[in-house]
Amino acid sequence: MRNCKICGNQVKETDKFCSQCGAKLQSDEFREKWLPKEIKYIKIKVCDLCGEENDFEADECQHCGVGFTGKEKILEREIKSPIFNSEEVSAKKITGEKEKSKRVPQKSKRISEEKHSSAKKLELKHLFMIGLVVIGLGLILVYYAFESSKAGDNQNTFNQTQIQNQPSVDLNAINEINRLEDELKNNPDDPEKLLRLAHLTHDSGFYEKAIGYYEKYLSFNPDDNDAEVDLGVCYFELKQYDKASNIFESVIQKNPKHQIAYLNLGIVNLNQGKVVEAKEYFQKCIALGEHTEAGHRAAELLKSH
């Protein structure tokens, strides 16, 4: 009696095929001459990531592709039979080996898909967060642009009530201011230079300085209603609405036909949220001359509010 090298089943010396697994049985002379010696044990390297078994000498996992670090789990597996050609193995055994070889790539593919899916989800999450940040910044920029535009409209509207243009700073104006201030050191009570300095500093946006010059000038010329209105505009630009309103009302009491004073009073009330009072001043401004620049502006503001 002898044993089948494939399944270990006992067979007769005269049998040519194993009665259990169907493997072809060779004579002792043939096996000794042609078949390799049996390998009793083989080392196997187990991948830490996917858990699949690999050749001990492999540098990376044959299933998921991760590189080995040398700390992987090592198994020793016993091999009970020599390796035969496919012709020497039954159809059932070949089929089993093929099915086993198919299962490995399927598992490897699933791991790869899971990694890809996870990376894709992470990428989508990052894109979503970036999108939220961009939208938030956009909304903030739109809000501040709207507020700046609103503030700019109010400022432009108010300055149009004056004979002055929109305040701007240029080198010539600065030089002129410095020259006049030097001249005032020798003659601090020169009304003409005080008024000129008040207008220049006002137009250049130096409102606090302009207030000082207007007030000193008005101490010499208290009946100059236009200069007094310009003083009120400086307080308006500094958002001191109550002081600006008091100055405009004082001008109207002294000169009930001062059209720009009515227009400015309407604008001050509008900025304070007093829409009803603002409309009354706009109507009074229009009544004093609807075809003037102040009258046209009052009509526009009355129509828009």
Protein Blocks (a to p, Z undefined) as FASTA:
>chain_A
ZZdfklopacdfklmbdfklopacddfklmmmmpccddfbdcddddfklopacdfklcbd
fklopacehlaccdddddfbdcddfklpcfklmmmmmmmmmmmmmmmmmmmmmmmmmmmm
mmmmmmmmmmmmmmmmmmmmmmmmmmmmmmmmmmmmmmmmpmbdcddddfklmmmmmmmm
mmmmmmmmlmklmmmmmmmmmmnopamlmmmmmmmmmmmmmmlmklmmmmmmmmmmnopa
klmmmmmmmmmmmmmmlmklmmmmmmmmmmnopaklmmmmmmmmmmnopkbmklmmmmmm
mmmZZ
